[in-house]
Amino acid sequence: MLASLSTWLAAQSISLDRVEVVPSLTGTGLSARSLVGAQAGDTILELRHGACLTARVAYADREFGRDLQLLADRVGPGFGSVALAAFLAAERVRDFKAESWYAGSAAEQLGSAALSRESAWSPVTRAYWDMPSAALDSDLIPLVRQGIQLVLPQVELAARRAWVPGAAQANVASRKQTWSRDELTGVLGDAFARVLAHQWPTPPPTLPSLAVAAEPNAVASLEDEPAQRWGYSDDAPEGPALLPPLQGLLCRGDDHADRGNIILGVPPQPRAGSRASDVSVRCIATRRIERGDLLIISRP
């Protein structure tokens, strides 16, 4: 998991050479450590749009994305988190492989060998499933049950298409061949719990400048003004998102914010032609960071 997520992050970030992905001190999940010293206001890490797992990814799924989009159009605001949970569950039942038997796919034309290709999001989704399960707030359980019923048919579809009698991967002991409805309901419930615990419900505040954003008072004043989208380019995603699950840095649900040394936010609108035009989030230092320090997000 460490190697695959590090490689994936390298393709989705700018200046990853300043950060090292390491096992967390708790023994579960991953953390990030600074490879360089930094002063307050220095940029530590920038992530491109492709690092934000949003509902857009679920709607683009070639097996059930169109069905999810129709549900989103019918349900309205708030469906983004449901779509994320459906996608996370589908990744699990497909064993983190790419979508399989959609019409005209290579798998349909060439057979089961095409199913061995890893999903484009597998380093992120696998990392979330490797984390301990999260507990659902009791107040949210009725809403989660409704969400499960909405998207259970789509996850059932993914599970059916992932199972191919006689396929090579069906002989792998770690791969489950069939799923009952009760089991899929459980997977979806667990996916909802992980999404609700770790998602960024809205993009973080826009950082007006490195100097201002590094000031604690300025950070607090921006917390009530989330950015409209994850960036300013025309293709910037919007809505709730799961970022790469680096505990204390990008992953919500962390309880070490009192030791924070960075802040994460959407960068200001870049100049035309700037290399930062496709950056969704920027991490900057809020105080002096020494080489080897763990990077932990500060929250007011």
GUZA-910157 format. One line per 8 residues: number of its first residue (from 1); their letters; for each residue x, y, z of N, C-alpha, C. Coordinates in nm, 3 decimals. Example, Ala and Ser with C-alpha at 12.3 -4.5 7.8 and 13.67 -1.06 7.14 Angstrom:
2
1) as) 1.319,-0.569,0.780,1.230,-0.450,0.780,1.320,-0.330,0.780  1.285,-0.225,0.708,1.367,-0.106,0.714,1.290,0.003,0.787 .
END
This chain:
300
1) mlaslstw) 0.083,-0.120,0.000,0.000,0.000,0.000,0.086,0.125,0.000  0.196,0.123,0.078,0.283,0.239,0.088,0.344,0.273,-0.048  0.395,0.172,-0.119,0.459,0.195,-0.247,0.359,0.241,-0.352  0.243,0.176,-0.357,0.146,0.211,-0.461,0.089,0.350,-0.440  0.061,0.387,-0.314,0.006,0.520,-0.289,0.113,0.628,-0.313  0.237,0.600,-0.279,0.344,0.697,-0.303,0.362,0.721,-0.452  0.360,0.614,-0.531,0.373,0.627,-0.676,0.255,0.702,-0.735  0.137,0.672,-0.687,0.016,0.738,-0.736,0.020,0.888,-0.702 .
9) laaqsisl) 0.060,0.919,-0.580,0.069,1.059,-0.538,0.170,1.137,-0.622  0.280,1.071,-0.657,0.383,1.138,-0.735,0.328,1.187,-0.868  0.232,1.112,-0.924,0.173,1.151,-1.052,0.064,1.256,-1.036  0.013,1.274,-0.916,-0.099,1.365,-0.893,-0.061,1.488,-0.813  0.067,1.511,-0.792,0.108,1.622,-0.706,0.219,1.702,-0.771  0.244,1.817,-0.710,0.357,1.902,-0.744,0.444,1.911,-0.620  0.573,1.898,-0.637,0.669,1.913,-0.525,0.654,1.802,-0.421  0.622,1.681,-0.466,0.615,1.570,-0.371,0.754,1.537,-0.316 .
17) drvevvps) 0.860,1.589,-0.381,0.995,1.563,-0.333,1.020,1.626,-0.196  0.928,1.710,-0.150,0.943,1.769,-0.017,0.877,1.686,0.093  0.805,1.581,0.051,0.725,1.503,0.146,0.754,1.354,0.126  0.759,1.282,0.236,0.776,1.137,0.233,0.655,1.071,0.297  0.598,0.972,0.228,0.485,0.897,0.283,0.541,0.782,0.366  0.496,0.774,0.492,0.550,0.674,0.585,0.435,0.608,0.660  0.458,0.488,0.716,0.356,0.426,0.801,0.327,0.515,0.921  0.202,0.522,0.960,0.166,0.606,1.074,0.217,0.544,1.205 .
25) ltgtglsa) 0.232,0.628,1.305,0.282,0.580,1.434,0.185,0.485,1.502  0.058,0.492,1.465,-0.042,0.405,1.527,-0.039,0.264,1.470  0.034,0.246,1.359,0.040,0.114,1.297,-0.068,0.089,1.195  -0.163,0.182,1.180,-0.269,0.169,1.080,-0.269,0.294,0.994  -0.271,0.276,0.865,-0.274,0.389,0.774,-0.135,0.446,0.748  -0.133,0.561,0.682,-0.009,0.624,0.640,-0.006,0.769,0.688  0.112,0.821,0.703,0.132,0.961,0.741,0.229,1.025,0.642  0.254,1.153,0.657,0.348,1.224,0.571,0.450,1.294,0.659 .
33) rslvgaqa) 0.575,1.292,0.614,0.684,1.353,0.688,0.757,1.449,0.596  0.795,1.564,0.649,0.865,1.664,0.568,1.009,1.622,0.545  1.054,1.633,0.421,1.192,1.601,0.386,1.281,1.725,0.387  1.219,1.841,0.407,1.295,1.967,0.409,1.246,2.054,0.524  1.330,2.145,0.567,1.286,2.244,0.663,1.203,2.351,0.593  1.110,2.411,0.665,1.023,2.512,0.604,0.988,2.618,0.707  0.961,2.738,0.657,0.914,2.848,0.740,0.764,2.866,0.722  0.700,2.936,0.816,0.558,2.965,0.803,0.532,3.035,0.670 .
41) gdtilelr) 0.433,2.984,0.597,0.399,3.041,0.468,0.456,2.966,0.350  0.553,2.876,0.374,0.611,2.799,0.264,0.513,2.692,0.216  0.512,2.668,0.087,0.430,2.560,0.030,0.498,2.427,0.056  0.422,2.333,0.111,0.473,2.200,0.142,0.435,2.099,0.034  0.311,2.109,-0.013,0.261,2.010,-0.108,0.144,2.070,-0.184  0.134,2.038,-0.312,0.019,2.077,-0.394,-0.034,1.954,-0.465  -0.165,1.938,-0.467,-0.228,1.824,-0.533,-0.308,1.871,-0.654  -0.300,1.797,-0.760,-0.374,1.830,-0.881,-0.519,1.781,-0.869 .
49) hgacltar) -0.601,1.821,-0.967,-0.742,1.782,-0.965,-0.760,1.630,-0.957  -0.669,1.558,-1.021,-0.683,1.412,-1.026,-0.664,1.342,-0.894  -0.627,1.416,-0.790,-0.611,1.355,-0.657,-0.738,1.362,-0.575  -0.841,1.430,-0.624,-0.967,1.445,-0.552,-1.067,1.340,-0.598  -1.097,1.246,-0.512,-1.198,1.145,-0.544,-1.335,1.204,-0.510  -1.405,1.251,-0.612,-1.536,1.313,-0.594,-1.644,1.229,-0.663  -1.767,1.274,-0.650,-1.877,1.204,-0.715,-1.858,1.199,-0.866  -1.783,1.293,-0.922,-1.758,1.291,-1.066,-1.697,1.158,-1.110 .
57) vayadref) -1.607,1.104,-1.026,-1.544,0.975,-1.058,-1.649,0.865,-1.060  -1.739,0.866,-0.963,-1.845,0.764,-0.959,-1.936,0.775,-1.080  -1.971,0.897,-1.119,-2.060,0.915,-1.234,-1.993,0.874,-1.365  -1.860,0.869,-1.367,-1.788,0.828,-1.487,-1.765,0.678,-1.493  -1.804,0.605,-1.388,-1.786,0.461,-1.387,-1.864,0.399,-1.501  -1.797,0.314,-1.579,-1.858,0.264,-1.702,-1.957,0.152,-1.678  -1.964,0.101,-1.557,-2.065,-0.001,-1.527,-2.195,0.060,-1.475  -2.184,0.153,-1.383,-2.307,0.204,-1.321,-2.311,0.354,-1.305 .
65) grdlqlla) -2.212,0.424,-1.361,-2.206,0.569,-1.343,-2.328,0.642,-1.394  -2.381,0.598,-1.509,-2.499,0.665,-1.566,-2.618,0.650,-1.473  -2.633,0.533,-1.414,-2.744,0.512,-1.320,-2.729,0.602,-1.197  -2.606,0.616,-1.149,-2.583,0.704,-1.034,-2.614,0.849,-1.069  -2.577,0.891,-1.191,-2.605,1.027,-1.231,-2.755,1.054,-1.237  -2.832,0.955,-1.286,-2.978,0.970,-1.290,-3.034,0.981,-1.149  -2.980,0.902,-1.056,-3.024,0.912,-0.917,-2.989,1.048,-0.859  -2.871,1.097,-0.891,-2.829,1.228,-0.841,-2.922,1.337,-0.892 .
73) drvgpgfg) -2.960,1.330,-1.018,-3.051,1.429,-1.075,-3.187,1.426,-1.006  -3.228,1.305,-0.965,-3.359,1.290,-0.901,-3.354,1.330,-0.753  -3.247,1.292,-0.684,-3.238,1.317,-0.540,-3.199,1.461,-0.511  -3.105,1.515,-0.590,-3.064,1.653,-0.569,-2.944,1.666,-0.477  -2.925,1.784,-0.417,-2.808,1.810,-0.333,-2.793,1.707,-0.221  -2.671,1.672,-0.192,-2.644,1.576,-0.086,-2.615,1.436,-0.136  -2.636,1.413,-0.267,-2.615,1.278,-0.318,-2.468,1.248,-0.341  -2.383,1.351,-0.341,-2.241,1.328,-0.367,-2.178,1.228,-0.272 .
81) svalaafl) -2.210,1.236,-0.144,-2.154,1.142,-0.047,-2.205,1.001,-0.071  -2.330,0.990,-0.115,-2.388,0.858,-0.147,-2.314,0.797,-0.265  -2.287,0.878,-0.366,-2.215,0.830,-0.483,-2.074,0.785,-0.446  -2.009,0.859,-0.357,-1.875,0.821,-0.312,-1.878,0.686,-0.241  -1.978,0.665,-0.156,-1.990,0.538,-0.084,-2.015,0.424,-0.182  -2.098,0.446,-0.283,-2.125,0.343,-0.382,-1.997,0.307,-0.458  -1.918,0.408,-0.493,-1.795,0.381,-0.566,-1.695,0.306,-0.478  -1.683,0.347,-0.351,-1.591,0.280,-0.260,-1.631,0.133,-0.242 .
89) aaervrdf) -1.762,0.108,-0.230,-1.809,-0.030,-0.218,-1.783,-0.109,-0.345  -1.805,-0.047,-0.461,-1.781,-0.116,-0.587,-1.634,-0.153,-0.603  -1.546,-0.063,-0.563,-1.404,-0.094,-0.569,-1.372,-0.218,-0.485  -1.436,-0.227,-0.370,-1.412,-0.342,-0.280,-1.461,-0.471,-0.343  -1.581,-0.473,-0.398,-1.635,-0.599,-0.451,-1.571,-0.635,-0.585  -1.512,-0.538,-0.653,-1.439,-0.568,-0.777,-1.293,-0.600,-0.748  -1.258,-0.609,-0.619,-1.121,-0.638,-0.578,-1.026,-0.532,-0.633  -1.072,-0.409,-0.640,-0.993,-0.293,-0.682,-0.943,-0.306,-0.826 .
97) kaeswyag) -1.018,-0.381,-0.906,-0.987,-0.394,-1.048,-1.070,-0.294,-1.127  -1.028,-0.271,-1.251,-1.102,-0.181,-1.338,-1.239,-0.239,-1.371  -1.333,-0.151,-1.409,-1.466,-0.197,-1.447,-1.452,-0.307,-1.552  -1.538,-0.407,-1.542,-1.516,-0.526,-1.625,-1.604,-0.535,-1.747  -1.729,-0.580,-1.729,-1.806,-0.622,-1.845,-1.902,-0.517,-1.896  -1.857,-0.393,-1.910,-1.944,-0.294,-1.971,-1.943,-0.315,-2.123  -2.047,-0.269,-2.190,-2.063,-0.295,-2.333,-1.943,-0.242,-2.412  -1.884,-0.328,-2.494,-1.773,-0.289,-2.579,-1.639,-0.286,-2.510 .
105) saaeqlgs) -1.631,-0.332,-2.386,-1.505,-0.326,-2.312,-1.407,-0.430,-2.365  -1.280,-0.409,-2.331,-1.179,-0.506,-2.370,-1.206,-0.641,-2.305  -1.257,-0.637,-2.180,-1.288,-0.763,-2.112,-1.396,-0.840,-2.186  -1.493,-0.768,-2.238,-1.601,-0.834,-2.312,-1.547,-0.896,-2.440  -1.453,-0.830,-2.504,-1.402,-0.878,-2.632,-1.291,-0.982,-2.617  -1.209,-0.968,-2.514,-1.090,-1.052,-2.502,-1.101,-1.157,-2.393  -1.197,-1.146,-2.305,-1.211,-1.243,-2.199,-1.159,-1.194,-2.066  -1.148,-1.283,-1.970,-1.124,-1.245,-1.831,-0.985,-1.189,-1.806 .
113) aalsresa) -0.888,-1.207,-1.897,-0.753,-1.156,-1.873,-0.753,-1.006,-1.853  -0.847,-0.938,-1.918,-0.850,-0.792,-1.906,-0.891,-0.748,-1.767  -0.947,-0.839,-1.688,-0.992,-0.802,-1.554,-0.876,-0.784,-1.456  -0.756,-0.822,-1.497,-0.643,-0.814,-1.405,-0.590,-0.673,-1.389  -0.639,-0.578,-1.469,-0.590,-0.441,-1.463,-0.641,-0.372,-1.337  -0.552,-0.306,-1.265,-0.590,-0.235,-1.143,-0.676,-0.113,-1.178  -0.770,-0.082,-1.091,-0.848,0.040,-1.106,-0.757,0.161,-1.095  -0.791,0.267,-1.168,-0.711,0.389,-1.163,-0.707,0.448,-1.023 .
121) wspvtray) -0.811,0.421,-0.942,-0.820,0.477,-0.808,-0.784,0.375,-0.699  -0.736,0.258,-0.739,-0.712,0.152,-0.640,-0.612,0.190,-0.531  -0.505,0.268,-0.558,-0.415,0.304,-0.446,-0.486,0.382,-0.336  -0.583,0.467,-0.375,-0.656,0.546,-0.276,-0.765,0.463,-0.210  -0.846,0.396,-0.290,-0.959,0.321,-0.233,-0.911,0.203,-0.149  -0.806,0.136,-0.193,-0.752,0.025,-0.114,-0.699,0.077,0.021  -0.635,0.195,0.018,-0.584,0.252,0.143,-0.698,0.282,0.240  -0.811,0.330,0.189,-0.926,0.356,0.277,-0.982,0.227,0.335 .
129) wdmpsaal) -0.986,0.122,0.255,-1.037,-0.004,0.308,-0.939,-0.070,0.404  -0.811,-0.036,0.394,-0.713,-0.091,0.488,-0.715,-0.020,0.622  -0.783,0.094,0.628,-0.795,0.167,0.754,-0.900,0.101,0.843  -0.892,0.121,0.975,-0.995,0.066,1.063,-1.133,0.121,1.028  -1.233,0.039,1.046,-1.369,0.082,1.017,-1.410,0.196,1.111  -1.490,0.287,1.058,-1.537,0.401,1.137,-1.676,0.373,1.192  -1.708,0.436,1.303,-1.840,0.421,1.363,-1.933,0.527,1.308  -2.056,0.488,1.280,-2.157,0.583,1.231,-2.224,0.654,1.347 .
137) dsdliplv) -2.246,0.783,1.331,-2.326,0.858,1.426,-2.468,0.801,1.424  -2.523,0.776,1.541,-2.656,0.715,1.547,-2.761,0.797,1.474  -2.745,0.929,1.472,-2.841,1.015,1.404,-2.838,0.995,1.252  -2.727,0.944,1.201,-2.712,0.929,1.057,-2.756,0.792,1.005  -2.777,0.698,1.097,-2.809,0.561,1.055,-2.934,0.554,0.966  -3.045,0.623,0.999,-3.162,0.617,0.908,-3.131,0.669,0.769  -3.052,0.777,0.758,-3.017,0.831,0.628,-2.926,0.736,0.552  -2.834,0.671,0.623,-2.744,0.576,0.558,-2.824,0.457,0.505 .
145) rqgiqlvl) -2.922,0.412,0.581,-3.005,0.300,0.533,-3.078,0.337,0.405  -3.127,0.460,0.398,-3.192,0.505,0.275,-3.092,0.508,0.159  -2.971,0.558,0.188,-2.870,0.563,0.084,-2.831,0.426,0.034  -2.822,0.330,0.126,-2.789,0.193,0.087,-2.893,0.137,-0.009  -3.020,0.157,0.022,-3.126,0.106,-0.065,-3.123,0.171,-0.202  -3.081,0.296,-0.207,-3.075,0.366,-0.335,-2.970,0.306,-0.429  -2.854,0.273,-0.374,-2.742,0.234,-0.461,-2.708,0.085,-0.454  -2.780,0.008,-0.374,-2.753,-0.135,-0.365,-2.762,-0.203,-0.503 .
153) pqvelaar) -2.860,-0.171,-0.588,-2.865,-0.237,-0.721,-2.738,-0.211,-0.803  -2.680,-0.092,-0.793,-2.560,-0.062,-0.870,-2.439,-0.142,-0.819  -2.429,-0.156,-0.688,-2.318,-0.233,-0.632,-2.339,-0.382,-0.660  -2.463,-0.428,-0.659,-2.490,-0.567,-0.697,-2.446,-0.593,-0.841  -2.470,-0.497,-0.928,-2.429,-0.510,-1.068,-2.278,-0.524,-1.077  -2.205,-0.440,-1.005,-2.059,-0.447,-1.006,-2.010,-0.581,-0.953  -2.075,-0.631,-0.848,-2.034,-0.759,-0.790,-2.059,-0.874,-0.888  -2.172,-0.873,-0.956,-2.203,-0.979,-1.052,-2.103,-0.979,-1.167 .
161) rawvpgaa) -2.072,-0.862,-1.217,-1.983,-0.854,-1.332,-1.838,-0.883,-1.297  -1.805,-0.869,-1.170,-1.667,-0.897,-1.128,-1.642,-1.046,-1.115  -1.749,-1.124,-1.107,-1.733,-1.269,-1.092,-1.750,-1.336,-1.227  -1.643,-1.403,-1.271,-1.645,-1.473,-1.399,-1.607,-1.618,-1.373  -1.699,-1.713,-1.388,-1.666,-1.853,-1.363,-1.545,-1.896,-1.444  -1.448,-1.959,-1.377,-1.331,-2.010,-1.447,-1.221,-1.909,-1.468  -1.244,-1.782,-1.432,-1.140,-1.682,-1.452,-1.023,-1.709,-1.359  -0.906,-1.668,-1.403,-0.784,-1.697,-1.326,-0.791,-1.637,-1.186 .
169) qanvasrk) -0.843,-1.514,-1.178,-0.841,-1.448,-1.048,-0.941,-1.510,-0.952  -1.035,-1.592,-1.001,-1.131,-1.656,-0.912,-1.065,-1.760,-0.823  -0.941,-1.801,-0.860,-0.870,-1.900,-0.781,-0.784,-1.837,-0.672  -0.781,-1.705,-0.668,-0.704,-1.637,-0.564,-0.785,-1.640,-0.435  -0.723,-1.691,-0.330,-0.798,-1.712,-0.206,-0.853,-1.583,-0.148  -0.781,-1.471,-0.169,-0.824,-1.344,-0.108,-0.939,-1.280,-0.184  -0.972,-1.333,-0.302,-1.077,-1.271,-0.382,-1.209,-1.345,-0.360  -1.309,-1.274,-0.315,-1.439,-1.336,-0.292,-1.510,-1.353,-0.426 .
177) qtwsrdel) -1.567,-1.470,-0.452,-1.624,-1.498,-0.583,-1.769,-1.453,-0.595  -1.846,-1.469,-0.489,-1.987,-1.429,-0.494,-2.022,-1.352,-0.366  -2.125,-1.268,-0.378,-2.168,-1.186,-0.265,-2.319,-1.201,-0.250  -2.362,-1.226,-0.127,-2.505,-1.226,-0.100,-2.552,-1.081,-0.084  -2.682,-1.060,-0.090,-2.735,-0.925,-0.072,-2.703,-0.871,0.066  -2.712,-0.957,0.168,-2.679,-0.912,0.303,-2.533,-0.870,0.313  -2.444,-0.945,0.248,-2.303,-0.909,0.252,-2.278,-0.777,0.181  -2.343,-0.755,0.068,-2.326,-0.630,-0.005,-2.383,-0.512,0.075 .
185) tgvlgdaf) -2.492,-0.537,0.146,-2.547,-0.433,0.233,-2.446,-0.395,0.341  -2.377,-0.497,0.395,-2.274,-0.470,0.495,-2.157,-0.393,0.439  -2.114,-0.428,0.317,-2.004,-0.356,0.253,-2.042,-0.210,0.230  -2.164,-0.188,0.185,-2.210,-0.051,0.162,-2.217,0.027,0.293  -2.266,-0.037,0.398,-2.272,0.032,0.527,-2.134,0.073,0.573  -2.037,-0.015,0.554,-1.899,0.016,0.592,-1.843,0.127,0.504  -1.877,0.124,0.375,-1.830,0.230,0.284,-1.887,0.366,0.325  -2.016,0.371,0.361,-2.076,0.496,0.407,-2.004,0.547,0.532 .
193) arvlahqw) -1.974,0.456,0.625,-1.907,0.498,0.749,-1.771,0.559,0.719  -1.697,0.500,0.627,-1.564,0.552,0.593,-1.575,0.686,0.522  -1.669,0.698,0.430,-1.687,0.825,0.359,-1.726,0.936,0.455  -1.824,0.911,0.540,-1.873,1.014,0.630,-1.767,1.055,0.732  -1.679,0.962,0.769,-1.576,0.993,0.868,-1.460,1.071,0.807  -1.430,1.047,0.679,-1.306,1.100,0.623,-1.324,1.197,0.507  -1.443,1.213,0.456,-1.462,1.304,0.344,-1.442,1.449,0.386  -1.405,1.532,0.290,-1.413,1.677,0.306,-1.549,1.715,0.249 .
201) ptppptlp) -1.647,1.750,0.334,-1.783,1.776,0.284,-1.788,1.885,0.177  -1.701,1.983,0.191,-1.688,2.090,0.092,-1.539,2.119,0.076  -1.500,2.181,-0.033,-1.359,2.218,-0.045,-1.318,2.310,0.069  -1.193,2.301,0.114,-1.147,2.388,0.222,-1.140,2.533,0.176  -1.121,2.626,0.267,-1.121,2.769,0.231,-1.016,2.802,0.127  -1.045,2.903,0.047,-0.947,2.953,-0.048,-0.836,3.026,0.028  -0.712,2.998,-0.009,-0.599,3.066,0.052,-0.568,3.192,-0.027  -0.595,3.312,0.027,-0.574,3.435,-0.050,-0.428,3.462,-0.080 .
209) slavaaep) -0.339,3.422,0.010,-0.196,3.437,-0.012,-0.124,3.353,0.092  -0.003,3.316,0.064,0.071,3.233,0.160,0.092,3.307,0.291  0.123,3.435,0.283,0.152,3.511,0.404,0.029,3.523,0.493  -0.085,3.556,0.432,-0.207,3.574,0.511,-0.258,3.440,0.563  -0.253,3.337,0.478,-0.308,3.208,0.518,-0.229,3.145,0.631  -0.105,3.183,0.648,-0.025,3.125,0.755,-0.057,3.185,0.892  -0.137,3.293,0.894,-0.173,3.356,1.020,-0.293,3.284,1.081  -0.284,3.238,1.206,-0.395,3.164,1.268,-0.528,3.238,1.263 .
217) navasled) -0.528,3.369,1.287,-0.653,3.444,1.285,-0.715,3.445,1.146  -0.631,3.456,1.045,-0.682,3.456,0.908,-0.741,3.320,0.874  -0.679,3.215,0.920,-0.730,3.080,0.896,-0.870,3.064,0.955  -0.886,3.109,1.078,-1.015,3.096,1.144,-1.124,3.174,1.071  -1.090,3.291,1.019,-1.190,3.371,0.951,-1.231,3.310,0.818  -1.142,3.230,0.759,-1.173,3.168,0.630,-1.251,3.039,0.646  -1.251,2.983,0.765,-1.310,2.850,0.783,-1.458,2.850,0.750  -1.526,2.961,0.763,-1.669,2.968,0.732,-1.695,3.002,0.586 .
225) epaqrwgy) -1.590,3.012,0.506,-1.606,3.048,0.366,-1.539,2.945,0.277  -1.598,2.825,0.265,-1.536,2.723,0.180,-1.534,2.767,0.034  -1.435,2.716,-0.038,-1.428,2.745,-0.181,-1.544,2.678,-0.252  -1.582,2.732,-0.365,-1.694,2.675,-0.440,-1.656,2.545,-0.509  -1.529,2.534,-0.550,-1.483,2.415,-0.620,-1.342,2.383,-0.574  -1.294,2.265,-0.615,-1.159,2.222,-0.583,-1.061,2.280,-0.685  -1.053,2.412,-0.692,-0.966,2.477,-0.787,-1.042,2.575,-0.873  -0.971,2.643,-0.963,-1.032,2.749,-1.042,-1.039,2.720,-1.191 .
233) sddapegp) -0.981,2.611,-1.238,-0.987,2.582,-1.380,-1.127,2.533,-1.417  -1.154,2.529,-1.546,-1.287,2.490,-1.593,-1.323,2.347,-1.556  -1.222,2.262,-1.541,-1.249,2.121,-1.511,-1.227,2.086,-1.364  -1.216,2.187,-1.278,-1.199,2.161,-1.134,-1.322,2.090,-1.079  -1.304,1.983,-1.000,-1.420,1.912,-0.944,-1.485,1.992,-0.833  -1.603,1.950,-0.792,-1.675,2.017,-0.685,-1.742,1.913,-0.596  -1.797,1.960,-0.485,-1.867,1.872,-0.394,-1.775,1.798,-0.297  -1.832,1.706,-0.219,-1.751,1.632,-0.120,-1.645,1.549,-0.190 .
241) allpplqg) -1.533,1.527,-0.119,-1.421,1.454,-0.179,-1.349,1.372,-0.073  -1.294,1.261,-0.118,-1.197,1.185,-0.040,-1.060,1.216,-0.099  -0.971,1.271,-0.017,-0.835,1.296,-0.059,-0.749,1.176,-0.021  -0.630,1.163,-0.078,-0.543,1.051,-0.038,-0.532,1.044,0.114  -0.554,0.927,0.173,-0.568,0.917,0.319,-0.437,0.918,0.394  -0.373,1.034,0.400,-0.255,1.052,0.483,-0.303,1.107,0.617  -0.296,1.028,0.720,-0.352,1.066,0.849,-0.287,1.193,0.903  -0.371,1.285,0.949,-0.322,1.409,1.005,-0.297,1.516,0.901 .
249) llcrgddh) -0.285,1.477,0.774,-0.256,1.575,0.669,-0.376,1.597,0.580  -0.422,1.493,0.513,-0.532,1.507,0.419,-0.658,1.435,0.465  -0.644,1.345,0.560,-0.758,1.261,0.600,-0.834,1.325,0.716  -0.965,1.338,0.700,-1.047,1.390,0.809,-1.058,1.284,0.919  -1.123,1.322,1.028,-1.140,1.227,1.136,-1.017,1.209,1.222  -0.920,1.296,1.207,-0.797,1.287,1.285,-0.811,1.371,1.412  -0.753,1.322,1.521,-0.770,1.394,1.649,-0.638,1.452,1.699  -0.548,1.486,1.605,-0.419,1.544,1.644,-0.406,1.688,1.595 .
257) adrgniil) -0.517,1.754,1.572,-0.511,1.890,1.515,-0.441,1.989,1.607  -0.436,1.958,1.738,-0.370,2.050,1.829,-0.219,2.054,1.805  -0.165,1.956,1.733,-0.023,1.954,1.700,0.000,1.997,1.556  -0.099,2.060,1.494,-0.091,2.094,1.354,0.021,2.191,1.320  0.080,2.170,1.203,0.186,2.260,1.156,0.165,2.305,1.012  0.054,2.265,0.951,0.022,2.310,0.815,-0.127,2.342,0.807  -0.165,2.411,0.702,-0.306,2.429,0.671,-0.326,2.392,0.525  -0.443,2.336,0.496,-0.476,2.295,0.361,-0.589,2.383,0.309 .
265) gvppqpra) -0.575,2.429,0.186,-0.680,2.512,0.127,-0.671,2.512,-0.024  -0.777,2.561,-0.087,-0.777,2.578,-0.232,-0.691,2.699,-0.266  -0.597,2.687,-0.359,-0.512,2.802,-0.391,-0.592,2.912,-0.459  -0.544,3.034,-0.452,-0.613,3.144,-0.521,-0.607,3.125,-0.672  -0.692,3.197,-0.743,-0.696,3.183,-0.888,-0.559,3.214,-0.949  -0.502,3.121,-1.025,-0.366,3.142,-1.078,-0.367,3.232,-1.202  -0.251,3.280,-1.235,-0.236,3.356,-1.359,-0.253,3.263,-1.478  -0.295,3.315,-1.590,-0.312,3.235,-1.711,-0.179,3.168,-1.746 .
273) gsrasdvs) -0.187,3.040,-1.773,-0.067,2.967,-1.811,0.018,2.922,-1.694  -0.023,2.950,-1.572,0.053,2.910,-1.455,0.051,2.759,-1.440  0.160,2.704,-1.389,0.165,2.559,-1.366,0.066,2.515,-1.259  0.019,2.612,-1.179,-0.074,2.579,-1.071,-0.219,2.583,-1.116  -0.243,2.594,-1.247,-0.381,2.608,-1.294,-0.465,2.484,-1.269  -0.401,2.367,-1.252,-0.477,2.246,-1.225,-0.458,2.196,-1.083  -0.419,2.286,-0.992,-0.400,2.249,-0.852,-0.532,2.262,-0.777  -0.569,2.159,-0.704,-0.694,2.160,-0.627,-0.672,2.205,-0.484 .
281) vrciatrr) -0.566,2.157,-0.422,-0.539,2.192,-0.283,-0.390,2.218,-0.265  -0.361,2.308,-0.174,-0.223,2.343,-0.142,-0.205,2.331,0.009  -0.095,2.273,0.051,-0.061,2.264,0.192,0.053,2.362,0.219  0.035,2.449,0.316,0.140,2.545,0.351,0.168,2.537,0.500  0.290,2.572,0.536,0.332,2.566,0.676,0.271,2.680,0.755  0.225,2.651,0.875,0.173,2.754,0.964,0.277,2.795,1.069  0.386,2.720,1.077,0.496,2.753,1.168,0.621,2.686,1.116  0.729,2.704,1.185,0.855,2.643,1.145,0.842,2.490,1.146 .
289) iergdlli) 0.884,2.428,1.037,0.883,2.282,1.026,1.027,2.236,1.005  1.067,2.140,1.086,1.202,2.085,1.074,1.198,1.961,0.985  1.310,1.932,0.925,1.320,1.810,0.845,1.289,1.689,0.931  1.203,1.602,0.883,1.165,1.483,0.958,1.038,1.498,1.038  0.983,1.621,1.050,0.858,1.641,1.125,0.740,1.578,1.051  0.649,1.517,1.128,0.523,1.472,1.070,0.439,1.592,1.034  0.367,1.584,0.924,0.283,1.695,0.878,0.140,1.670,0.924  0.087,1.765,1.000,-0.047,1.752,1.058,-0.123,1.880,1.032 .
297) isrp) -0.244,1.868,0.983,-0.323,1.986,0.948,-0.372,2.057,1.073  -0.365,2.189,1.069,-0.417,2.272,1.178,-0.563,2.303,1.151  -0.646,2.295,1.253,-0.787,2.332,1.240,-0.823,2.423,1.356  -0.897,2.532,1.329,-0.936,2.623,1.437,-1.019,2.550,1.541 .
END
